[in-house]
Amino acid sequence: MNLQNKYHYPIISDTMLEAFPEIRERYTKEIRWISETFQGNSTRGQSLYFDHCFCDFLERLLAAESTDNRQLERVFDFLENMASSDDADVRDLLQVTVLEYLRSWHILQRNSEMLMQPETKKIFNKVKQYLGEPPQGALPYFAPLRSKLKG
């Protein structure tokens, strides 16, 4: 089966969980929050799941003191499959939710850009055209090296 066929917007959260079961606990909390917040109104919530679950997972990998290269390779393979999807909504989700987030923090951009594969890089280059360069001195709240990087 062609992996790109699995990357369709209505099931992209399931595809994410299949690829990264370690996100499931956080995902379950987000499902509960969405259910309580929207009180039965229907929402697929893909942007929320990717923002609150996948991006959180990715930022921790990219900002970690010791790099898990195998994990990062899996993540960037997943992003490349999203970028190569025939579904424009999947590519938009990648661009707006994941790649714009990576562009927002210098440390994330620096650590991720060299790992991006060709199709992901093309979409990221579009993001760079409309989002300014992130400030180099700003450290995100999650940076484990905050004290080391400042000093």
N, C-alpha and C positions, 0 to 999 in steps of 0.2 A: 504494500500500500504506500502510495506517495504521501509523505508526511504533510505536505502542503494541504492535502485534502482534509486533514484533521483541524486545520486552522480556519474555522468559520466562526463568525461573531457570536451566534446564538449558543455555541458550546465552548467558547474559548476559555472560560473559567474552568470547565471540566478538563480541558486539555492542559491547562496550567497545573491543576492538581495532580493529574496523571504524571506529568513531567517532574513535579516538585512536591511530593507527598509531605515534606517537612513544613509546608505552608498550611496544611489542612487545619491545624488547631486555630491559627489566626483567622483563617477563612470562616470557620464555624462561628467564631465570635462576631465577625462582620455580618454573616447571615442573620444572626440573632439581632444585632443592632439595626440592620435594615428592616427586619420584620417589625421590630418595636417602633422604629422611627416612622416608617411609612404605613404602619397599622393596616396591613392587609392589601394595600395598593400594590399592584404588580410592577416590579422593576427587576430587570435582569442584573443590574448592578455591576457590569463588567468593569467600568471605569473605577468604581469604588474598590472592587476586589483587587484590581491591578495596582491602584494607588496605595491602598492600605495594606495589602498582603505582599504582592510581588515586589513592588518598589522598596518596601521595608526590608524584605529578604535580600534584595540586590544591594541596597545601600550598606547593609551590615557586611556583606561579602567584600564590597569594594573598599570599605573603610577599616576593615579588620587589620590588626597588627600583623598577623600571619595570614598569608594568602592561601586559599584553597583552590589551586589551579584547576582541579578536576571539576569542582562545583562551578567555577566561573566559566569553564568551557561549555558545560551543560547549559548555563544561562544564556550565553551568547549564541549557541546553536539554536536555542529556543527563539531568541530574538530574530535571528536570521530567518527562521521558518515563518515567523510572523511577517517579517518584511517581504518575504517571497510569496505570501499567501495570495490566492486569486481573489480573496474577499477584501474589498477596499475598506470595509469597516474594521477589519483586523489591523490593516496597515495604519489606519487613522488612530486606532487605540494605541498602537505602538508609538506613533509619532507624538500624540498629544499627552498621553499618560506616562509613558516610560522615558522616551527620549527628551522630552521637554524637562522632565524632572532631572535627568542626568545633566542637562545643560545648566540647570539652576545652581549647581554647586561645583566650584572649580575642582575640588578633590575628587568628586565623582566623575566629572568629565575627563579629567586627566587619567584616572585609573581605568576608565571604560573605553575611551576612544581607541586605544591601541588594541583592544580585544574585539572590536566590532568587525564583522564580516562585511563583504561588499554591498549587499542590498541594505543592510542596516545602516551602513556608513552613508549611503546615498540619501536615505531619509534623514539621518542625523545632520547631514550637510544642509538640507532644507531648513531644519530647525535652527541651525546656526545663522542662517540668513535673516531670520526674523526675531530671534532672541539674542540680545546682547551678550557679550562675554560676561561670565559670572565673576564677581569680585574674588581676587586671589586670596585676600586675607581673611575672608569670611569662612568660619567653620560651622558646619551644620550641627544641630543639637545632638546628633547621634555619633559624632566623630569620637571614637575611643582614644584617639591620639591628641585630643584637644590640648592637654597640658604640654605634651611633648612638642607639638607643632608650634605653639605660641612661644616656647622658650628656646 
